[in-house]
Amino acid sequence: MKKYKVVVNGEPFEVEIEEAGAPAAPVARTAPAAAPAPQPAAPAPVAAPAAPKASASAGAGTVTAPMPGNIIDVKVKAGDKVNVGDALLILEAMKMENEITSPVAGTVKEVKVQKGQTVNNGDVMVVIG
């Protein structure tokens, strides 16, 4: 038998390991040196949003692509009035259709994409003023 000290989750344990082919000997069990520390509870899972929101980081009325994909439908044109949450276009990414909505209310100044176009993450798609 060989004795080893092992630390598991911060708790020291003394273990004995029998060599292969050696006769079996009784194993003495030892108590851990300290009481186990309480483990923190796992954080509650957070629900994912139903559809990705358009990023408006470049400006309050600048709608950028939240992910790479293909534009399969453009629902607005320059001059259209939009409210917060109105559908601007449909972006297909990973075989899923994502409705891109307006982050602000205003008038569409410019639509920089067209149906069938491929966009990359962060590309400006619509400008609202």
N, CA, C and O atoms as a GROMACS GRO file, in nm:
protein
  516
    1MET      N    1   0.083  -0.118   0.000
    1MET     CA    2   0.000   0.000   0.000
    1MET      C    3   0.088   0.124   0.000
    1MET      O    4   0.191   0.130   0.066
    2LYS      N    5   0.042   0.222  -0.075
    2LYS     CA    6   0.110   0.351  -0.077
    2LYS      C    7   0.011   0.456  -0.029
    2LYS      O    8  -0.106   0.452  -0.066
    3LYS      N    9   0.058   0.549   0.052
    3LYS     CA   10  -0.026   0.656   0.105
    3LYS      C   11   0.002   0.784   0.028
    3LYS      O   12   0.116   0.818  -0.002
    4TYR      N   13  -0.107   0.854  -0.003
    4TYR     CA   14  -0.097   0.982  -0.074
    4TYR      C   15  -0.190   1.082  -0.007
    4TYR      O   16  -0.291   1.045   0.053
    5LYS      N   17  -0.153   1.209  -0.016
    5LYS     CA   18  -0.242   1.316   0.028
    5LYS      C   19  -0.296   1.380  -0.099
    5LYS      O   20  -0.221   1.417  -0.189
    6VAL      N   21  -0.430   1.394  -0.105
    6VAL     CA   22  -0.497   1.447  -0.222
    6VAL      C   23  -0.587   1.562  -0.176
    6VAL      O   24  -0.651   1.554  -0.072
    7VAL      N   25  -0.591   1.668  -0.254
    7VAL     CA   26  -0.680   1.781  -0.225
    7VAL      C   27  -0.789   1.782  -0.332
    7VAL      O   28  -0.761   1.789  -0.451
    8VAL      N   29  -0.916   1.773  -0.286
    8VAL     CA   30  -1.031   1.773  -0.375
    8VAL      C   31  -1.122   1.888  -0.334
    8VAL      O   32  -1.169   1.893  -0.220
    9ASN      N   33  -1.146   1.982  -0.427
    9ASN     CA   34  -1.228   2.100  -0.398
    9ASN      C   35  -1.180   2.172  -0.272
    9ASN      O   36  -1.261   2.218  -0.192
   10GLY      N   37  -1.050   2.181  -0.256
   10GLY     CA   38  -0.993   2.253  -0.144
   10GLY      C   39  -0.989   2.173  -0.014
   10GLY      O   40  -0.946   2.226   0.088
   11GLU      N   41  -1.032   2.048  -0.016
   11GLU     CA   42  -1.032   1.965   0.104
   11GLU      C   43  -0.922   1.860   0.095
   11GLU      O   44  -0.916   1.786  -0.003
   12PRO      N   45  -0.834   1.854   0.195
   12PRO     CA   46  -0.728   1.752   0.191
   12PRO      C   47  -0.781   1.615   0.237
   12PRO      O   48  -0.856   1.606   0.334
   13PHE      N   49  -0.741   1.511   0.167
   13PHE     CA   50  -0.776   1.373   0.201
   13PHE      C   51  -0.649   1.290   0.200
   13PHE      O   52  -0.557   1.317   0.123
   14GLU      N   53  -0.645   1.188   0.285
   14GLU     CA   54  -0.534   1.094   0.284
   14GLU      C   55  -0.589   0.964   0.227
   14GLU      O   56  -0.689   0.910   0.276
   15VAL      N   57  -0.524   0.913   0.121
   15VAL     CA   58  -0.571   0.792   0.057
   15VAL      C   59  -0.459   0.688   0.053
   15VAL      O   60  -0.341   0.721   0.052
   16GLU      N   61  -0.500   0.563   0.051
   16GLU     CA   62  -0.405   0.453   0.035
   16GLU      C   63  -0.440   0.380  -0.093
   16GLU      O   64  -0.556   0.349  -0.119
   17ILE      N   65  -0.338   0.354  -0.174
   17ILE     CA   66  -0.358   0.287  -0.301
   17ILE      C   67  -0.280   0.157  -0.299
   17ILE      O   68  -0.162   0.154  -0.264
   18GLU      N   69  -0.349   0.049  -0.337
   18GLU     CA   70  -0.288  -0.084  -0.338
   18GLU      C   71  -0.219  -0.106  -0.471
   18GLU      O   72  -0.274  -0.072  -0.576
   19GLU      N   73  -0.101  -0.162  -0.468
   19GLU     CA   74  -0.028  -0.192  -0.590
   19GLU      C   75  -0.090  -0.316  -0.654
   19GLU      O   76  -0.137  -0.406  -0.585
   20ALA      N   77  -0.091  -0.319  -0.786
   20ALA     CA   78  -0.147  -0.433  -0.858
   20ALA      C   79  -0.067  -0.559  -0.825
   20ALA      O   80   0.056  -0.557  -0.824
   21GLY      N   81  -0.137  -0.667  -0.799
   21GLY     CA   82  -0.072  -0.794  -0.771
   21GLY      C   83  -0.035  -0.811  -0.625
   21GLY      O   84   0.003  -0.920  -0.584
   22ALA      N   85  -0.045  -0.705  -0.544
   22ALA     CA   86  -0.013  -0.715  -0.401
   22ALA      C   87  -0.136  -0.769  -0.328
   22ALA      O   88  -0.248  -0.747  -0.373
   23PRO      N   89  -0.116  -0.839  -0.216
   23PRO     CA   90  -0.231  -0.890  -0.142
   23PRO      C   91  -0.314  -0.774  -0.086
   23PRO      O   92  -0.260  -0.670  -0.048
   24ALA      N   93  -0.444  -0.794  -0.080
   24ALA     CA   94  -0.535  -0.690  -0.032
   24ALA      C   95  -0.516  -0.670   0.117
   24ALA      O   96  -0.500  -0.765   0.193
   25ALA      N   97  -0.517  -0.545   0.158
   25ALA     CA   98  -0.505  -0.510   0.300
   25ALA      C   99  -0.626  -0.426   0.336
   25ALA      O  100  -0.684  -0.361   0.248
   26PRO      N  101  -0.667  -0.426   0.462
   26PRO     CA  102  -0.781  -0.343   0.500
   26PRO      C  103  -0.748  -0.195   0.477
   26PRO      O  104  -0.635  -0.151   0.498
   27VAL      N  105  -0.848  -0.123   0.435
   27VAL     CA  106  -0.829   0.019   0.405
   27VAL      C  107  -0.882   0.100   0.521
   27VAL      O  108  -0.997   0.084   0.561
   28ALA      N  109  -0.798   0.186   0.575
   28ALA     CA  110  -0.841   0.274   0.683
   28ALA      C  111  -0.895   0.402   0.621
   28ALA      O  112  -0.829   0.467   0.541
   29ARG      N  113  -1.015   0.436   0.660
   29ARG     CA  114  -1.077   0.559   0.606
   29ARG      C  115  -1.050   0.672   0.705
   29ARG      O  116  -1.059   0.655   0.826
   30THR      N  117  -1.017   0.787   0.648
   30THR     CA  118  -0.992   0.902   0.733
   30THR      C  119  -1.093   1.010   0.700
   30THR      O  120  -1.137   1.022   0.586
   31ALA      N  121  -1.129   1.087   0.798
   31ALA     CA  122  -1.224   1.197   0.779
   31ALA      C  123  -1.151   1.314   0.714
   31ALA      O  124  -1.030   1.327   0.731
   32PRO      N  125  -1.222   1.397   0.641
   32PRO     CA  126  -1.157   1.514   0.584
   32PRO      C  127  -1.107   1.606   0.694
   32PRO      O  128  -1.162   1.608   0.805
   33ALA      N  129  -1.003   1.683   0.663
   33ALA     CA  130  -0.941   1.771   0.761
   33ALA      C  131  -1.036   1.881   0.805
   33ALA      O  132  -1.030   1.925   0.920
   34ALA      N  133  -1.123   1.927   0.718
   34ALA     CA  134  -1.217   2.034   0.752
   34ALA      C  135  -1.353   2.002   0.693
   34ALA      O  136  -1.365   1.924   0.598
   35ALA      N  137  -1.454   2.063   0.750
   35ALA     CA  138  -1.590   2.043   0.698
   35ALA      C  139  -1.597   2.103   0.558
   35ALA      O  140  -1.534   2.206   0.531
   36PRO      N  141  -1.673   2.040   0.470
   36PRO     CA  142  -1.680   2.093   0.334
   36PRO      C  143  -1.741   2.234   0.333
   36PRO      O  144  -1.837   2.263   0.405
   37ALA      N  145  -1.683   2.319   0.251
   37ALA     CA  146  -1.733   2.456   0.237
   37ALA      C  147  -1.861   2.452   0.154
   37ALA      O  148  -1.870   2.374   0.059
   38PRO      N  149  -1.958   2.534   0.186
   38PRO     CA  150  -2.081   2.534   0.106
   38PRO      C  151  -2.050   2.583  -0.035
   38PRO      O  152  -1.977   2.680  -0.055
   39GLN      N  153  -2.107   2.514  -0.131
   39GLN     CA  154  -2.086   2.548  -0.271
   39GLN      C  155  -2.186   2.656  -0.310
   39GLN      O  156  -2.303   2.648  -0.272
   40PRO      N  157  -2.142   2.757  -0.385
   40PRO     CA  158  -2.237   2.860  -0.428
   40PRO      C  159  -2.338   2.800  -0.526
   40PRO      O  160  -2.305   2.712  -0.606
   41ALA      N  161  -2.460   2.849  -0.518
   41ALA     CA  162  -2.565   2.799  -0.607
   41ALA      C  163  -2.536   2.844  -0.750
   41ALA      O  164  -2.484   2.953  -0.773
   42ALA      N  165  -2.570   2.759  -0.843
   42ALA     CA  166  -2.549   2.794  -0.984
   42ALA      C  167  -2.644   2.907  -1.020
   42ALA      O  168  -2.758   2.910  -0.973
   43PRO      N  169  -2.598   3.001  -1.104
   43PRO     CA  170  -2.687   3.111  -1.142
   43PRO      C  171  -2.805   3.059  -1.224
   43PRO      O  172  -2.793   2.962  -1.299
   44ALA      N  173  -2.919   3.124  -1.207
   44ALA     CA  174  -3.039   3.084  -1.280
   44ALA      C  175  -3.018   3.111  -1.428
   44ALA      O  176  -2.959   3.214  -1.464
   45PRO      N  177  -3.065   3.022  -1.515
   45PRO     CA  178  -3.048   3.045  -1.659
   45PRO      C  179  -3.125   3.170  -1.701
   45PRO      O  180  -3.232   3.201  -1.648
   46VAL      N  181  -3.068   3.240  -1.798
   46VAL     CA  182  -3.130   3.361  -1.850
   46VAL      C  183  -3.195   3.327  -1.983
   46VAL      O  184  -3.132   3.265  -2.069
   47ALA      N  185  -3.319   3.367  -2.000
   47ALA     CA  186  -3.391   3.338  -2.124
   47ALA      C  187  -3.329   3.419  -2.239
   47ALA      O  188  -3.301   3.537  -2.224
   48ALA      N  189  -3.310   3.353  -2.351
   48ALA     CA  190  -3.255   3.420  -2.470
   48ALA      C  191  -3.365   3.500  -2.538
   48ALA      O  192  -3.482   3.460  -2.534
   49PRO      N  193  -3.330   3.612  -2.600
   49PRO     CA  194  -3.433   3.688  -2.671
   49PRO      C  195  -3.488   3.609  -2.788
   49PRO      O  196  -3.418   3.526  -2.846
   50ALA      N  197  -3.613   3.634  -2.823
   50ALA     CA  198  -3.679   3.560  -2.931
   50ALA      C  199  -3.609   3.581  -3.064
   50ALA      O  200  -3.592   3.487  -3.141
   51ALA      N  201  -3.569   3.703  -3.091
   51ALA     CA  202  -3.498   3.733  -3.215
   51ALA      C  203  -3.393   3.838  -3.184
   51ALA      O  204  -3.414   3.923  -3.098
   52PRO      N  205  -3.280   3.834  -3.254
   52PRO     CA  206  -3.177   3.932  -3.227
   52PRO      C  207  -3.226   4.072  -3.259
   52PRO      O  208  -3.298   4.093  -3.357
   53LYS      N  209  -3.188   4.167  -3.177
   53LYS     CA  210  -3.224   4.306  -3.200
   53LYS      C  211  -3.117   4.370  -3.286
   53LYS      O  212  -3.000   4.329  -3.282
   54ALA      N  213  -3.156   4.468  -3.363
   54ALA     CA  214  -3.060   4.540  -3.445
   54ALA      C  215  -2.974   4.625  -3.354
   54ALA      O  216  -3.022   4.680  -3.255
   55SER      N  217  -2.849   4.634  -3.387
   55SER     CA  218  -2.758   4.715  -3.309
   55SER      C  219  -2.767   4.859  -3.356
   55SER      O  220  -2.770   4.886  -3.476
   56ALA      N  221  -2.772   4.951  -3.260
   56ALA     CA  222  -2.780   5.092  -3.295
   56ALA      C  223  -2.660   5.165  -3.237
   56ALA      O  224  -2.672   5.279  -3.193
   57SER      N  225  -2.544   5.099  -3.237
   57SER     CA  226  -2.426   5.154  -3.171
   57SER      C  227  -2.362   5.270  -3.246
   57SER      O  228  -2.303   5.357  -3.183
   58ALA      N  229  -2.372   5.274  -3.377
   58ALA     CA  230  -2.305   5.379  -3.452
   58ALA      C  231  -2.378   5.512  -3.439
   58ALA      O  232  -2.318   5.616  -3.468
   59GLY      N  233  -2.501   5.513  -3.398
   59GLY     CA  234  -2.581   5.633  -3.380
   59GLY      C  235  -2.721   5.591  -3.344
   59GLY      O  236  -2.759   5.476  -3.368
   60ALA      N  237  -2.798   5.682  -3.287
   60ALA     CA  238  -2.931   5.646  -3.241
   60ALA      C  239  -3.018   5.589  -3.354
   60ALA      O  240  -3.101   5.502  -3.330
   61GLY      N  241  -2.998   5.639  -3.476
   61GLY     CA  242  -3.082   5.593  -3.586
   61GLY      C  243  -3.010   5.509  -3.687
   61GLY      O  244  -3.060   5.490  -3.798
   62THR      N  245  -2.894   5.457  -3.653
   62THR     CA  246  -2.820   5.371  -3.745
   62THR      C  247  -2.842   5.227  -3.706
   62THR      O  248  -2.806   5.186  -3.596
   63VAL      N  249  -2.902   5.149  -3.795
   63VAL     CA  250  -2.930   5.008  -3.767
   63VAL      C  251  -2.824   4.924  -3.838
   63VAL      O  252  -2.810   4.929  -3.960
   64THR      N  253  -2.749   4.847  -3.758
   64THR     CA  254  -2.642   4.764  -3.813
   64THR      C  255  -2.679   4.616  -3.802
   64THR      O  256  -2.766   4.578  -3.723
   65ALA      N  257  -2.614   4.535  -3.882
   65ALA     CA  258  -2.640   4.392  -3.882
   65ALA      C  259  -2.589   4.331  -3.751
   65ALA      O  260  -2.473   4.349  -3.715
   66PRO      N  261  -2.676   4.258  -3.678
   66PRO     CA  262  -2.635   4.196  -3.553
   66PRO      C  263  -2.553   4.069  -3.574
   66PRO      O  264  -2.492   4.017  -3.480
   67MET      N  265  -2.552   4.018  -3.700
   67MET     CA  266  -2.479   3.896  -3.733
   67MET      C  267  -2.466   3.889  -3.884
   67MET      O  268  -2.539   3.958  -3.955
   68PRO      N  269  -2.374   3.809  -3.936
   68PRO     CA  270  -2.365   3.795  -4.081
   68PRO      C  271  -2.485   3.716  -4.134
   68PRO      O  272  -2.537   3.627  -4.067
   69GLY      N  273  -2.528   3.751  -4.255
   69GLY     CA  274  -2.640   3.679  -4.313
   69GLY      C  275  -2.681   3.738  -4.447
   69GLY      O  276  -2.609   3.819  -4.505
   70ASN      N  277  -2.798   3.696  -4.495
   70ASN     CA  278  -2.852   3.742  -4.623
   70ASN      C  279  -2.982   3.818  -4.600
   70ASN      O  280  -3.066   3.777  -4.521
   71ILE      N  281  -2.997   3.929  -4.670
   71ILE     CA  282  -3.120   4.007  -4.663
   71ILE      C  283  -3.223   3.936  -4.752
   71ILE      O  284  -3.202   3.924  -4.873
   72ILE      N  285  -3.333   3.890  -4.692
   72ILE     CA  286  -3.433   3.821  -4.773
   72ILE      C  287  -3.556   3.907  -4.796
   72ILE      O  288  -3.639   3.873  -4.881
   73ASP      N  289  -3.572   4.018  -4.722
   73ASP     CA  290  -3.683   4.108  -4.747
   73ASP      C  291  -3.652   4.244  -4.684
   73ASP      O  292  -3.602   4.251  -4.572
   74VAL      N  293  -3.683   4.350  -4.757
   74VAL     CA  294  -3.670   4.487  -4.706
   74VAL      C  295  -3.811   4.542  -4.696
   74VAL      O  296  -3.881   4.549  -4.796
   75LYS      N  297  -3.853   4.580  -4.576
   75LYS     CA  298  -3.992   4.620  -4.552
   75LYS      C  299  -4.012   4.772  -4.551
   75LYS      O  300  -4.126   4.817  -4.543
   76VAL      N  301  -3.903   4.851  -4.560
   76VAL     CA  302  -3.916   4.997  -4.558
   76VAL      C  303  -3.838   5.058  -4.674
   76VAL      O  304  -3.755   4.992  -4.737
   77LYS      N  305  -3.868   5.185  -4.702
   77LYS     CA  306  -3.793   5.259  -4.804
   77LYS      C  307  -3.768   5.398  -4.750
   77LYS      O  308  -3.832   5.439  -4.652
   78ALA      N  309  -3.679   5.472  -4.811
   78ALA     CA  310  -3.649   5.608  -4.768
   78ALA      C  311  -3.778   5.690  -4.766
   78ALA      O  312  -3.858   5.685  -4.860
   79GLY      N  313  -3.796   5.766  -4.658
   79GLY     CA  314  -3.916   5.850  -4.644
   79GLY      C  315  -4.023   5.787  -4.557
   79GLY      O  316  -4.113   5.858  -4.511
   80ASP      N  317  -4.017   5.655  -4.533
   80ASP     CA  318  -4.118   5.590  -4.448
   80ASP      C  319  -4.100   5.633  -4.303
   80ASP      O  320  -3.988   5.651  -4.256
   81LYS      N  321  -4.213   5.651  -4.232
   81LYS     CA  322  -4.209   5.681  -4.089
   81LYS      C  323  -4.214   5.547  -4.015
   81LYS      O  324  -4.293   5.459  -4.049
   82VAL      N  325  -4.128   5.533  -3.912
   82VAL     CA  326  -4.124   5.410  -3.833
   82VAL      C  327  -4.129   5.444  -3.685
   82VAL      O  328  -4.087   5.551  -3.643
   83ASN      N  329  -4.181   5.351  -3.608
   83ASN     CA  330  -4.184   5.361  -3.462
   83ASN      C  331  -4.088   5.258  -3.405
   83ASN      O  332  -4.044   5.167  -3.475
   84VAL      N  333  -4.057   5.271  -3.277
   84VAL     CA  334  -3.972   5.173  -3.210
   84VAL      C  335  -4.038   5.036  -3.222
   84VAL      O  336  -4.156   5.021  -3.190
   85GLY      N  337  -3.962   4.937  -3.268
   85GLY     CA  338  -4.012   4.800  -3.280
   85GLY      C  339  -4.072   4.766  -3.415
   85GLY      O  340  -4.105   4.649  -3.440
   86ASP      N  341  -4.088   4.864  -3.503
   86ASP     CA  342  -4.140   4.834  -3.637
   86ASP      C  343  -4.039   4.751  -3.716
   86ASP      O  344  -3.918   4.771  -3.704
   87ALA      N  345  -4.089   4.657  -3.796
   87ALA     CA  346  -4.003   4.572  -3.878
   87ALA      C  347  -3.940   4.654  -3.990
   87ALA      O  348  -4.010   4.726  -4.061
   88LEU      N  349  -3.809   4.642  -4.004
   88LEU     CA  350  -3.737   4.712  -4.111
   88LEU      C  351  -3.701   4.618  -4.224
   88LEU      O  352  -3.717   4.650  -4.342
   89LEU      N  353  -3.652   4.499  -4.186
   89LEU     CA  354  -3.611   4.401  -4.286
   89LEU      C  355  -3.601   4.264  -4.223
   89LEU      O  356  -3.606   4.250  -4.100
   90ILE      N  357  -3.586   4.162  -4.307
   90ILE     CA  358  -3.569   4.024  -4.261
   90ILE      C  359  -3.428   3.980  -4.300
   90ILE      O  360  -3.389   3.987  -4.416
   91LEU      N  361  -3.353   3.934  -4.199
   91LEU     CA  362  -3.216   3.887  -4.219
   91LEU      C  363  -3.212   3.737  -4.194
   91LEU      O  364  -3.249   3.690  -4.086
   92GLU      N  365  -3.168   3.662  -4.294
   92GLU     CA  366  -3.155   3.517  -4.278
   92GLU      C  367  -3.012   3.487  -4.234
   92GLU      O  368  -2.916   3.523  -4.302
   93ALA      N  369  -3.001   3.420  -4.121
   93ALA     CA  370  -2.870   3.380  -4.069
   93ALA      C  371  -2.884   3.242  -4.007
   93ALA      O  372  -2.976   3.217  -3.930
   94MET      N  373  -2.793   3.153  -4.040
   94MET     CA  374  -2.793   3.016  -3.989
   94MET      C  375  -2.928   2.947  -4.013
   94MET      O  376  -2.980   2.877  -3.926
   95LYS      N  377  -2.986   2.970  -4.133
   95LYS     CA  378  -3.111   2.910  -4.176
   95LYS      C  379  -3.230   2.954  -4.090
   95LYS      O  380  -3.332   2.885  -4.083
   96MET      N  381  -3.216   3.070  -4.024
   96MET     CA  382  -3.324   3.126  -3.942
   96MET      C  383  -3.355   3.265  -3.996
   96MET      O  384  -3.265   3.341  -4.030
   97GLU      N  385  -3.484   3.298  -4.003
   97GLU     CA  386  -3.525   3.432  -4.045
   97GLU      C  387  -3.537   3.520  -3.922
   97GLU      O  388  -3.612   3.488  -3.829
   98ASN      N  389  -3.462   3.631  -3.920
   98ASN     CA  390  -3.460   3.723  -3.807
   98ASN      C  391  -3.519   3.856  -3.850
   98ASN      O  392  -3.471   3.920  -3.944
   99GLU      N  393  -3.624   3.899  -3.781
   99GLU     CA  394  -3.685   4.027  -3.811
   99GLU      C  395  -3.603   4.135  -3.742
   99GLU      O  396  -3.589   4.135  -3.620
  100ILE      N  397  -3.551   4.227  -3.820
  100ILE     CA  398  -3.473   4.338  -3.766
  100ILE      C  399  -3.568   4.454  -3.748
  100ILE      O  400  -3.634   4.498  -3.843
  101THR      N  401  -3.576   4.505  -3.625
  101THR     CA  402  -3.672   4.610  -3.592
  101THR      C  403  -3.604   4.743  -3.566
  101THR      O  404  -3.483   4.749  -3.545
  102SER      N  405  -3.684   4.848  -3.569
  102SER     CA  406  -3.632   4.983  -3.548
  102SER      C  407  -3.604   5.008  -3.400
  102SER      O  408  -3.690   4.984  -3.316
  103PRO      N  409  -3.484   5.058  -3.368
  103PRO     CA  410  -3.452   5.089  -3.229
  103PRO      C  411  -3.504   5.228  -3.188
  103PRO      O  412  -3.508   5.259  -3.069
  104VAL      N  413  -3.543   5.310  -3.285
  104VAL     CA  414  -3.589   5.446  -3.259
  104VAL      C  415  -3.709   5.479  -3.347
  104VAL      O  416  -3.732   5.412  -3.448
  105ALA      N  417  -3.784   5.581  -3.308
  105ALA     CA  418  -3.892   5.632  -3.392
  105ALA      C  419  -3.835   5.743  -3.480
  105ALA      O  420  -3.746   5.816  -3.438
  106GLY      N  421  -3.886   5.755  -3.602
  106GLY     CA  422  -3.838   5.860  -3.692
  106GLY      C  423  -3.874   5.828  -3.836
  106GLY      O  424  -3.962   5.748  -3.864
  107THR      N  425  -3.801   5.894  -3.926
  107THR     CA  426  -3.821   5.874  -4.069
  107THR      C  427  -3.699   5.805  -4.128
  107THR      O  428  -3.585   5.841  -4.097
  108VAL      N  429  -3.722   5.705  -4.212
  108VAL     CA  430  -3.611   5.632  -4.275
  108VAL      C  431  -3.541   5.729  -4.371
  108VAL      O  432  -3.602   5.778  -4.467
  109LYS      N  433  -3.414   5.757  -4.343
  109LYS     CA  434  -3.336   5.846  -4.430
  109LYS      C  435  -3.276   5.770  -4.546
  109LYS      O  436  -3.272   5.818  -4.659
  110GLU      N  437  -3.227   5.648  -4.516
  110GLU     CA  438  -3.156   5.572  -4.619
  110GLU      C  439  -3.164   5.422  -4.588
  110GLU      O  440  -3.149   5.381  -4.473
  111VAL      N  441  -3.186   5.343  -4.691
  111VAL     CA  442  -3.180   5.197  -4.681
  111VAL      C  443  -3.056   5.157  -4.759
  111VAL      O  444  -3.051   5.174  -4.881
  112LYS      N  445  -2.956   5.102  -4.689
  112LYS     CA  446  -2.827   5.073  -4.751
  112LYS      C  447  -2.813   4.930  -4.800
  112LYS      O  448  -2.707   4.890  -4.848
  113VAL      N  449  -2.920   4.850  -4.788
  113VAL     CA  450  -2.915   4.711  -4.833
  113VAL      C  451  -3.032   4.684  -4.926
  113VAL      O  452  -3.129   4.760  -4.929
  114GLN      N  453  -3.022   4.577  -4.999
  114GLN     CA  454  -3.131   4.536  -5.086
  114GLN      C  455  -3.151   4.385  -5.074
  114GLN      O  456  -3.063   4.313  -5.028
  115LYS      N  457  -3.267   4.339  -5.116
  115LYS     CA  458  -3.301   4.198  -5.111
  115LYS      C  459  -3.194   4.117  -5.184
  115LYS      O  460  -3.155   4.152  -5.296
  116GLY      N  461  -3.148   4.008  -5.123
  116GLY     CA  462  -3.047   3.921  -5.182
  116GLY      C  463  -2.904   3.955  -5.144
  116GLY      O  464  -2.812   3.877  -5.171
  117GLN      N  465  -2.884   4.070  -5.081
  117GLN     CA  466  -2.749   4.114  -5.044
  117GLN      C  467  -2.700   4.039  -4.920
  117GLN      O  468  -2.779   4.005  -4.832
  118THR      N  469  -2.570   4.013  -4.915
  118THR     CA  470  -2.507   3.953  -4.798
  118THR      C  471  -2.447   4.064  -4.712
  118THR      O  472  -2.384   4.156  -4.764
  119VAL      N  473  -2.469   4.055  -4.580
  119VAL     CA  474  -2.412   4.154  -4.488
  119VAL      C  475  -2.324   4.084  -4.385
  119VAL      O  476  -2.341   3.965  -4.356
  120ASN      N  477  -2.231   4.160  -4.331
  120ASN     CA  478  -2.145   4.111  -4.223
  120ASN      C  479  -2.187   4.176  -4.093
  120ASN      O  480  -2.257   4.278  -4.094
  121ASN      N  481  -2.146   4.119  -3.981
  121ASN     CA  482  -2.172   4.173  -3.851
  121ASN      C  483  -2.127   4.318  -3.844
  121ASN      O  484  -2.010   4.347  -3.871
  122GLY      N  485  -2.216   4.410  -3.807
  122GLY     CA  486  -2.180   4.549  -3.792
  122GLY      C  487  -2.202   4.635  -3.916
  122GLY      O  488  -2.187   4.757  -3.908
  123ASP      N  489  -2.237   4.577  -4.031
  123ASP     CA  490  -2.263   4.655  -4.151
  123ASP      C  491  -2.387   4.743  -4.129
  123ASP      O  492  -2.487   4.697  -4.073
  124VAL      N  493  -2.380   4.869  -4.173
  124VAL     CA  494  -2.496   4.958  -4.162
  124VAL      C  495  -2.598   4.914  -4.266
  124VAL      O  496  -2.566   4.897  -4.383
  125MET      N  497  -2.724   4.897  -4.219
  125MET     CA  498  -2.831   4.853  -4.309
  125MET      C  499  -2.934   4.962  -4.333
  125MET      O  500  -2.978   4.981  -4.446
  126VAL      N  501  -2.973   5.034  -4.228
  126VAL     CA  502  -3.075   5.137  -4.239
  126VAL      C  503  -3.035   5.256  -4.153
  126VAL      O  504  -2.982   5.239  -4.043
  127VAL      N  505  -3.061   5.378  -4.204
  127VAL     CA  506  -3.037   5.500  -4.127
  127VAL      C  507  -3.172   5.567  -4.105
  127VAL      O  508  -3.246   5.593  -4.200
  128ILE      N  509  -3.203   5.595  -3.977
  128ILE     CA  510  -3.330   5.657  -3.940
  128ILE      C  511  -3.299   5.792  -3.878
  128ILE      O  512  -3.210   5.804  -3.794
  129GLY      N  513  -3.374   5.896  -3.918
  129GLY     CA  514  -3.350   6.030  -3.864
  129GLY      C  515  -3.469   6.086  -3.793
  129GLY      O  516  -3.464   6.198  -3.742
   0.00000   0.00000   0.00000
